[in-house]
Amino acid sequence: MNENLKNISHIPINEAMMFFTSLDVFDEDFIGLTKNCEISLWSKGAEKRFGYKANEIIGRSIEVLIAEDQLSEFYNQMDLVRSGEIIKDFTTASLHKDGTKTDVFVSLSPVYDRNGMFNGAVGIYKDILEERKFDSYQFLSHMSHEIRNLISGIVGIIELFKTTPLDHEQSRYVSMLKKSIDKFNPIINKISEISNLESDKILLTETSNQCISAKTILGVEDNIINQEIMESIIKRKGYHYIPAYNGKEAISILKNTRVNLILMDIQLPELDGFEVTRMIREQRDRDDHIPIIAMTAFASHEDRQKCIEAGMDDYISKPFELDVLYSLIEKYLY
């Protein structure tokens, strides 16, 4: 980790610590890029995906990880990131150290220096195959259902034929048709069994964490990568997580969704965390109090006091330790 730390010194400390949280705990597929598209941050997940150790890849161009026919589109996306846009799940082909290509989704978020100038980007990778696997099993389930209905209709017609006068040859044809259908049924049953089994596995994996607890946490944070990380952090404890990327979106969510706790970043576009908190408090009855925990890189007594005066219940300073965050969440949820 020390080598990675040296290579992301240009990233503000509050951003960097969020990245390190994911690297050490979640094995997410993160990479960091300088403004010249050289690799500056390399996670454990990236090492597994691409096959390179950190000391083999840091400092090299991103082009080593992208299929040649995808380079032009990747740089088009990077131009948008330079202009301040956050790119969510664009498709490309990643290139493993051994030359293997894999279709992936990539999300990109700009990183700025302490003067607010563009200083690079952070990307997170997801396998398209894994994202689409559940849809495939749903398709199999649907098709097996439709085929079963079709076969049922054919069997019904066969049974009707049997009730009518048939000569010897016609009876033989009906019997042959019935035997063919009987042979086809086990195949359809197997398809249905596989699709249902795999769908159940996926659903269990996706929902097991969420079903442990009904508690819902709203995270207000404008950085898409930080949101990805925080969602992983929160779901690890079995809570349901809802992301909001600015104050207006957070307020809109609260109008229609029951939330048990809010994690509020202070530095937000348009409305900062203090203003958003005041608006939430003004719009809700005292009996409908939602705990709000500030997440800020500032840790002085004055900063804490400002959070409390704005209507927040508590705050945690960045960088933070996971155990401290979890303890604070539990304090206000139970």
N, C-alpha and C positions, 0 to 999 in steps of 0.2 A: 504493500500500500504506500510505502514511502516514496517509491518511484512515481506512482500515479499522482501523489500529492504535489511533487515538484512540477509535474507537467500540467497541472490545472491551476497554477498560481494566479493566472489571469482572471479566473472566475471568482466573483464575490464570495466571501466565506459562507454567507447564509445559503447560497446556491450549492456550493461545493459540499457542505455537510449533508444536505438532502441527498446528493448523489452518493456520498459515501454510505449513508444509511442503506440505500438499496444495494450497493455493491456487497456490503458485509453480511446482509441478512437475507436478501431475496433472490440473488442470482439473476436479476433482470438483465436483459440484453441491451445495455446502454453503451454508447460511445460518445466521446466529446470531440469536437472539431474546432480548430482555430479558424480565424476569419479567412485564412488561405486554404482551408479544407485539409489541413494536416491533422492527423489523429492525436489528440491530447489527453483523452480519458478512455480507459479500457476496463470494462467490468468483467466479473467472473462469468456472467452469462454470455458476454461477447466472446470471451475466450473459448467457451464451449461451442458456440455457434460457428465461429470462423476458424478455430484451430490454432490461432496465434497466441503466444504468450505476450504479456505486456511489453517485455523488453525487445520483442521481435517487431512490434507493430507501431508503438508510439513514436511519433515523428514522421511517419510515412504518409503519403497521400491517401485520401479516401478511395482513390481510384483502384487500389489494390483489392478492395472489398466489393466492387461493383462490376457486374458483367459489362463488357465493352459496349454492347448495343443499348445499355440502359444509362450510360454516362450523361448523354445530352439531357435526358429528362431529369436526372438527379440534379444537374447544375441549374436547370430551370427552376426546380423547387427551391434550391439554395438561394437563388436570386430573390424569390418571394420572402424567404426567411430574413435575408439581409434588409429587406424593406420593412420588417417588423411583423410579418405574418407568422402564425403558428400553423404548421402543416400537420394534418391528422390523417394517418393511414393511407398514404399513397402507395401504389404497388410498384415493386421493382424486383430485381433478381440479385440476391447476395451471392458472393463468390467465396467459397471456402478455400483454405490454404491448399487443399489437394485438388482444387479446380472444379469441385462440384458446385453446381448452381442450385439455388433454392428460391422459390417465389416467396416474397415476404411483404408485409405491410411495414412501412416506416413512418413514424411521427417525428417531426423536427420542431425544435423551439429555439428562438434566438437567445443568446447570452450576451449581456452587456457589461462593460467595465464600470468602475465606480463613478465615472463621469457620464454614464448613460450612453456611451458609444458602443456600437455593435462590435463584439469581440469574438464571435464564434457561434457555435450551435451545439445542441445536445440532441441525439437521436435515440429512439427506442425501437427495437425490432420485434415483430410478431410473425409467426408462421401463418401464411394464408391457409395452408392445409388444415392446421388445427382449428382456425377460426371457422372454416367452412365444413369441418367434419360433421358437426351436428346437423347442418342443413342436409348433408348427404344422407344421413340416417333417417331424417324426416322424409326425404324423398323416397327412400326404400320402403319405409313404412306405408307411405301413401300409395305407392305403386302396388305393393303386395295386397293392400286393401282393395284397390280397383280391380286387380286381376282376379282376386278371390270372388268379388261380386260378379265378374264376367263368367267365371267357371260355374258359379252357383246358378246363373241363368241358363247355361248350357245343360247342366245336370237336370234342371227343371224341365227343359224341353225334352231331354232323353226320357224322363219319367212319363211325360205326357205321351210320347211316342209309344211307350210300352202299354198304354191303356187303349191304343187303337189297334185295329186288325193289321197284322204284319205278316208277310210271307216269310219263308225260311231265310231267304237272302237278306231281306230288310232287317230281320231280327239279328242276323249275324253282324251286319254293319253297326247296328245300335249297340250290340255287345262290345264290338271292337272300340267304338267311340267311348263307351263307358270305361273300359279298361285303360285307354289312353289318358282319360281325365284322372282316373285314380292314381296313375303313375306321376302325374304332374302335381297333384296336391302336396306330397311331401316336400317338393322343391319350394313351393310357395310358403309352406309352413316354416321351412328353414330360413328363408329370407325374412319372414316376419319375426321369427325368433331372434335372429341376429340384430335386426334393426331395433327391436324393442329393448334387447339386452344392452346394446351399445348406447342407445339413447338414454336409458336409465343410468348407465355409468357416467355419462357426461353430465346429465342433470344433477346426479348426486355430487359430482365434483364441483359443479358450479354453485350449487345451492347449500352445500353442507355448512359452509362458514356462515352464510346469511341466516340459516334457520336456527342456529344456536341461540340467537338473541333477536328480539324484535326491535332493539334500539337502533335508531337511525341518526347518523352523524352527517351534518352538512359541512363540507370543506370549501371555504371561500379563498381562492388562490388563482391568479391570472396566468400562471406558468403551467403549460400543459404537461411538462415532464414532472414538475413537482406534484401535480395532481395524480399522475400515474403512480408515483412513489407513495404518496399519502394514501391512495386507495388500497395499495398493497398492505401498507402498515395497518390500516384500520380493519380490513377484512381478515387479517391474520388473527384478530381477536374475536371474530364472529359477528361484528357489527355490520349493518348496512351502510354504505357510503354513497352520498350524493355530491357530485362536484358542481361548483358554481364558479365561473371564471371572472365575474365582476360583481359589484354590489347590487346592481339592478337585477341581475339574474338571480342572486340570492334572495332578494326581497320577493321576486316573482314566485320562486319555488316555495317560499314560506306561506304564501297565500293559499296554496293548494295541497301542501304536503305536511304531514305531521313529522316534526323533527325533534329529537331529544337533546341534541347538543350541537353547537356550532364552533368550528375551528376557524378563526378569522385572521387572515393575513392582514397586516397593516398597510403595506404599500400596494395599493390597487389602482388601476386606471380610473379616471373620472372621480369616483367617490372613494376616499381612503377608508380603511377599516374603522376608524373612529366615527366617521360620518354614517357609514352603513349601520353600525351598532346603534347610534342614536336614533336613526330612522326605524330600526326594528323595535326598539323600546317604546318609541312614540306610537307605533301602530298596533301594539299588543296590550292587552289588559295585564295588570299586575299578577292576576291569578294564572296567567298563561305565560309564565316566565320560562324562557329557554336559556340555559347556561351558555355563555359565550366565552371561549378561551382565546385570547390573543396569541398569535404566533409572530414574534418579532425578533429582529437582530439587535434591537436596542434593549439594554438590560439595567438601566439606571433606575434609582428610586423615583425620579421624576417621570420616567417613561411608564413605570408601573402605575403611578398615581394617575397619569393621563388616561391609561386604559380603564381604570376603575371609574374615573369621572365620566367617561364616555358611556358607561353602563355595562362594561365587561365584568365578568365574575372573577377572572383570573388570567394569568398569562404565562407563557413559556418562552424563554429566549432561545433563539437559534445561535449556535448549534445546540441540539438537545439530544439526550439519551432516550432510547425507546422506553426503558423502564419508567423513566420520569414521566414521559407522555402518557403511557398506559395508566400509571397511578393517578394522574390528574384527571384523565377521562373517567376512570372508575369512581373517583371522588364525587363527580357531579352527575353520574348516571345512576348511582345506587345509594 
